[in-house]
């Protein structure tokens, strides 16, 4: 018989860090609200959720890595919005932030939900922050919780 290993959508007992940017706050506040709604719906204890604000997307990775390395969190969620402008700045910030978020997760083994919007316009950002295309903050929190529970199951099986 084939063995299946899956995560589940329960945040009960998890210690969660949500890192969000102040840059593009009109968007990131909506992403944060979506992530917190999701975590509460999944049964997270509000006393076990820490929200950390950092300046911008470029700073997300170092903050995530510090939190992940602290041993205080089972799961992290990264929220931000990088909106394309008239210069190559977008490419550098979006690419480095995305790479750094994944590197923080790989280096520490703590899942980091990816809620960093990389969009062409403010309208696209708002659409993805809950107006037309769902809320990517919600989706990032949900994926992070599921990954955390999956890793817990895998690690538990490895120890048996």
VEXROVEX-16617 format. One record per residue (C-alpha): residue in one letter; x, y, z negated; residue number from 1. Coordinates in nm, 4 decimals, decimal comma. Layout:
<nodes>
{type:A	xx:X	yy:Y	zz:Z	seq:NUM}
...
</nodes>
This chain:
<nodes>
{type:X	xx:0,0000	yy:0,0000	zz:0,0000	seq:1}
{type:X	xx:0,1261	yy:0,3454	zz:0,0905	seq:2}
{type:X	xx:0,2038	yy:0,5671	zz:-0,2043	seq:3}
{type:X	xx:0,0823	yy:0,9281	zz:-0,1870	seq:4}
{type:X	xx:0,2309	yy:1,2071	zz:-0,3916	seq:5}
{type:X	xx:0,0528	yy:1,5406	zz:-0,3914	seq:6}
{type:X	xx:0,0306	yy:1,8525	zz:-0,5982	seq:7}
{type:X	xx:-0,2971	yy:1,9733	zz:-0,7413	seq:8}
{type:X	xx:-0,4634	yy:2,3069	zz:-0,7855	seq:9}
{type:X	xx:-0,4423	yy:2,3551	zz:-1,1588	seq:10}
{type:X	xx:-0,2363	yy:2,6273	zz:-1,3210	seq:11}
{type:X	xx:-0,3101	yy:2,5028	zz:-1,6711	seq:12}
{type:X	xx:0,0053	yy:2,4938	zz:-1,8795	seq:13}
{type:X	xx:0,2157	yy:2,6759	zz:-1,6204	seq:14}
{type:X	xx:0,4219	yy:2,9812	zz:-1,7047	seq:15}
{type:X	xx:0,3934	yy:3,2118	zz:-1,4065	seq:16}
{type:X	xx:0,5858	yy:3,5159	zz:-1,2918	seq:17}
{type:X	xx:0,4380	yy:3,7404	zz:-1,0252	seq:18}
{type:X	xx:0,6833	yy:3,9856	zz:-0,8706	seq:19}
{type:X	xx:0,5302	yy:4,2647	zz:-0,6668	seq:20}
{type:X	xx:0,6726	yy:4,5721	zz:-0,5028	seq:21}
{type:X	xx:0,5819	yy:4,9336	zz:-0,5672	seq:22}
{type:X	xx:0,6562	yy:5,0228	zz:-0,2043	seq:23}
{type:X	xx:0,3298	yy:5,0105	zz:-0,0029	seq:24}
{type:X	xx:0,1422	yy:4,9938	zz:-0,3325	seq:25}
{type:X	xx:-0,1984	yy:5,0432	zz:-0,1712	seq:26}
{type:X	xx:-0,1411	yy:4,7026	zz:-0,0100	seq:27}
{type:X	xx:0,0531	yy:4,5284	zz:-0,2848	seq:28}
{type:X	xx:-0,2049	yy:4,6169	zz:-0,5514	seq:29}
{type:X	xx:-0,4622	yy:4,4250	zz:-0,3443	seq:30}
{type:X	xx:-0,2223	yy:4,1320	zz:-0,3028	seq:31}
{type:X	xx:-0,1627	yy:4,1314	zz:-0,6782	seq:32}
{type:X	xx:-0,5355	yy:4,1355	zz:-0,7521	seq:33}
{type:X	xx:-0,5822	yy:3,8388	zz:-0,5184	seq:34}
{type:X	xx:-0,2975	yy:3,6435	zz:-0,6766	seq:35}
{type:X	xx:-0,4244	yy:3,7075	zz:-1,0302	seq:36}
{type:X	xx:-0,7800	yy:3,6108	zz:-0,9335	seq:37}
{type:X	xx:-0,6500	yy:3,2872	zz:-0,7859	seq:38}
{type:X	xx:-0,4391	yy:3,2031	zz:-1,0895	seq:39}
{type:X	xx:-0,7302	yy:3,2652	zz:-1,3247	seq:40}
{type:X	xx:-0,9595	yy:3,0516	zz:-1,1090	seq:41}
{type:X	xx:-0,7000	yy:2,7734	zz:-1,1227	seq:42}
{type:X	xx:-0,7052	yy:2,7855	zz:-1,5029	seq:43}
{type:X	xx:-0,3905	yy:2,9826	zz:-1,5814	seq:44}
{type:X	xx:-0,3677	yy:3,1200	zz:-1,9317	seq:45}
{type:X	xx:-0,3475	yy:3,5002	zz:-1,8959	seq:46}
{type:X	xx:-0,0906	yy:3,5063	zz:-2,1779	seq:47}
{type:X	xx:0,1348	yy:3,2895	zz:-1,9589	seq:48}
{type:X	xx:0,1323	yy:3,5273	zz:-1,6611	seq:49}
{type:X	xx:0,3971	yy:3,7990	zz:-1,6366	seq:50}
{type:X	xx:0,3726	yy:4,0677	zz:-1,3690	seq:51}
{type:X	xx:0,7012	yy:4,2324	zz:-1,2741	seq:52}
{type:X	xx:0,7171	yy:4,5377	zz:-1,0471	seq:53}
{type:X	xx:1,0283	yy:4,6015	zz:-0,8431	seq:54}
{type:X	xx:1,0968	yy:4,8918	zz:-0,6069	seq:55}
{type:X	xx:1,0663	yy:4,7209	zz:-0,2688	seq:56}
{type:X	xx:1,0872	yy:4,4025	zz:-0,0656	seq:57}
{type:X	xx:1,4665	yy:4,4114	zz:-0,0440	seq:58}
{type:X	xx:1,4812	yy:4,3844	zz:-0,4250	seq:59}
{type:X	xx:1,2395	yy:4,0899	zz:-0,4502	seq:60}
{type:X	xx:1,5003	yy:3,8116	zz:-0,4147	seq:61}
{type:X	xx:1,7329	yy:3,9230	zz:-0,6928	seq:62}
{type:X	xx:1,4425	yy:3,9737	zz:-0,9328	seq:63}
{type:X	xx:1,2937	yy:3,6346	zz:-0,8420	seq:64}
{type:X	xx:1,6271	yy:3,4605	zz:-0,8882	seq:65}
{type:X	xx:1,6776	yy:3,6236	zz:-1,2279	seq:66}
{type:X	xx:1,3322	yy:3,5156	zz:-1,3443	seq:67}
{type:X	xx:1,3738	yy:3,1652	zz:-1,2028	seq:68}
{type:X	xx:1,7143	yy:3,1266	zz:-1,3684	seq:69}
{type:X	xx:1,5777	yy:3,2368	zz:-1,7065	seq:70}
{type:X	xx:1,4101	yy:2,9021	zz:-1,7739	seq:71}
{type:X	xx:1,0918	yy:3,0861	zz:-1,8750	seq:72}
{type:X	xx:0,8836	yy:3,0130	zz:-1,5648	seq:73}
{type:X	xx:0,7491	yy:2,7076	zz:-1,3832	seq:74}
{type:X	xx:0,6336	yy:2,9049	zz:-1,0826	seq:75}
{type:X	xx:0,6862	yy:3,2450	zz:-0,9228	seq:76}
{type:X	xx:0,4899	yy:3,4453	zz:-0,6682	seq:77}
{type:X	xx:0,6510	yy:3,7131	zz:-0,4498	seq:78}
{type:X	xx:0,4270	yy:3,9914	zz:-0,3186	seq:79}
{type:X	xx:0,5187	yy:4,2784	zz:-0,0906	seq:80}
{type:X	xx:0,4542	yy:4,4464	zz:0,2418	seq:81}
{type:X	xx:0,7073	yy:4,5468	zz:0,5048	seq:82}
{type:X	xx:0,5447	yy:4,7507	zz:0,7806	seq:83}
{type:X	xx:0,7263	yy:4,7986	zz:1,1109	seq:84}
{type:X	xx:0,8345	yy:5,1525	zz:1,1853	seq:85}
{type:X	xx:1,0302	yy:5,3222	zz:1,4601	seq:86}
{type:X	xx:1,3754	yy:5,1973	zz:1,3546	seq:87}
{type:X	xx:1,5389	yy:4,8554	zz:1,3086	seq:88}
{type:X	xx:1,5038	yy:4,8973	zz:0,9294	seq:89}
{type:X	xx:1,2025	yy:4,6619	zz:0,9372	seq:90}
{type:X	xx:1,4081	yy:4,3761	zz:1,0823	seq:91}
{type:X	xx:1,6776	yy:4,4017	zz:0,8175	seq:92}
{type:X	xx:1,4460	yy:4,4358	zz:0,5215	seq:93}
{type:X	xx:1,1937	yy:4,1718	zz:0,6318	seq:94}
{type:X	xx:1,4601	yy:3,9191	zz:0,7276	seq:95}
{type:X	xx:1,6738	yy:3,9602	zz:0,4186	seq:96}
{type:X	xx:1,3753	yy:3,9609	zz:0,1839	seq:97}
{type:X	xx:1,2297	yy:3,6440	zz:0,3393	seq:98}
{type:X	xx:1,5649	yy:3,4679	zz:0,3340	seq:99}
{type:X	xx:1,6310	yy:3,5749	zz:-0,0238	seq:100}
{type:X	xx:1,2922	yy:3,4593	zz:-0,1493	seq:101}
{type:X	xx:1,3472	yy:3,1120	zz:-0,0096	seq:102}
{type:X	xx:1,7062	yy:3,1081	zz:-0,1368	seq:103}
{type:X	xx:1,5877	yy:3,1922	zz:-0,4901	seq:104}
{type:X	xx:1,3558	yy:2,8909	zz:-0,4783	seq:105}
{type:X	xx:1,6182	yy:2,6591	zz:-0,3268	seq:106}
{type:X	xx:1,8911	yy:2,7645	zz:-0,5667	seq:107}
{type:X	xx:1,6811	yy:2,7267	zz:-0,8805	seq:108}
{type:X	xx:1,4215	yy:2,4615	zz:-0,7981	seq:109}
{type:X	xx:1,1441	yy:2,6985	zz:-0,9083	seq:110}
{type:X	xx:0,8776	yy:2,7392	zz:-0,6380	seq:111}
{type:X	xx:0,8311	yy:3,0947	zz:-0,5146	seq:112}
{type:X	xx:0,5009	yy:3,1588	zz:-0,3399	seq:113}
{type:X	xx:0,5592	yy:3,3692	zz:-0,0291	seq:114}
{type:X	xx:0,3238	yy:3,6662	zz:-0,0290	seq:115}
{type:X	xx:0,5467	yy:3,9056	zz:0,1617	seq:116}
{type:X	xx:0,3579	yy:4,0601	zz:0,4496	seq:117}
{type:X	xx:0,5656	yy:4,1459	zz:0,7558	seq:118}
{type:X	xx:0,3315	yy:4,3366	zz:0,9830	seq:119}
{type:X	xx:0,3257	yy:4,5846	zz:1,2685	seq:120}
{type:X	xx:0,0837	yy:4,8363	zz:1,1201	seq:121}
{type:X	xx:-0,0816	yy:4,9516	zz:0,7985	seq:122}
{type:X	xx:-0,4116	yy:4,8169	zz:0,9365	seq:123}
{type:X	xx:-0,2638	yy:4,4681	zz:0,9711	seq:124}
{type:X	xx:-0,1332	yy:4,4905	zz:0,6155	seq:125}
{type:X	xx:-0,4753	yy:4,5856	zz:0,4784	seq:126}
{type:X	xx:-0,6398	yy:4,3084	zz:0,6810	seq:127}
{type:X	xx:-0,4090	yy:4,0535	zz:0,5156	seq:128}
{type:X	xx:-0,4597	yy:4,2052	zz:0,1727	seq:129}
{type:X	xx:-0,8238	yy:4,1113	zz:0,1634	seq:130}
{type:X	xx:-1,0246	yy:4,3005	zz:0,4213	seq:131}
{type:X	xx:-1,0349	yy:4,0700	zz:0,7266	seq:132}
{type:X	xx:-0,7817	yy:3,7893	zz:0,7075	seq:133}
{type:X	xx:-0,8270	yy:3,6704	zz:0,3519	seq:134}
{type:X	xx:-0,5872	yy:3,7722	zz:0,0795	seq:135}
{type:X	xx:-0,2310	yy:3,6532	zz:0,1290	seq:136}
{type:X	xx:-0,1606	yy:3,7167	zz:-0,2405	seq:137}
{type:X	xx:-0,4269	yy:3,4586	zz:-0,3256	seq:138}
{type:X	xx:-0,2803	yy:3,2162	zz:-0,0723	seq:139}
{type:X	xx:0,0748	yy:3,2621	zz:-0,2037	seq:140}
{type:X	xx:-0,0357	yy:3,1974	zz:-0,5622	seq:141}
{type:X	xx:-0,2327	yy:2,8892	zz:-0,4606	seq:142}
{type:X	xx:0,0584	yy:2,7434	zz:-0,2614	seq:143}
{type:X	xx:0,3020	yy:2,8130	zz:-0,5447	seq:144}
{type:X	xx:0,0821	yy:2,6378	zz:-0,8027	seq:145}
{type:X	xx:0,0320	yy:2,3378	zz:-0,5770	seq:146}
{type:X	xx:0,4080	yy:2,3172	zz:-0,5137	seq:147}
{type:X	xx:0,4861	yy:2,3464	zz:-0,8855	seq:148}
{type:X	xx:0,2505	yy:2,0604	zz:-0,9698	seq:149}
{type:X	xx:0,3913	yy:1,8543	zz:-0,6827	seq:150}
{type:X	xx:0,7475	yy:1,9069	zz:-0,8076	seq:151}
{type:X	xx:0,6402	yy:1,8164	zz:-1,1601	seq:152}
{type:X	xx:0,4958	yy:1,4895	zz:-1,0309	seq:153}
{type:X	xx:0,8043	yy:1,4110	zz:-0,8212	seq:154}
{type:X	xx:1,0396	yy:1,4891	zz:-1,1086	seq:155}
{type:X	xx:0,8301	yy:1,2798	zz:-1,3466	seq:156}
{type:X	xx:0,8434	yy:0,9824	zz:-1,1109	seq:157}
{type:X	xx:1,2183	yy:1,0185	zz:-1,0686	seq:158}
{type:X	xx:1,2577	yy:0,9923	zz:-1,4453	seq:159}
{type:X	xx:1,0653	yy:0,6639	zz:-1,4696	seq:160}
</nodes>
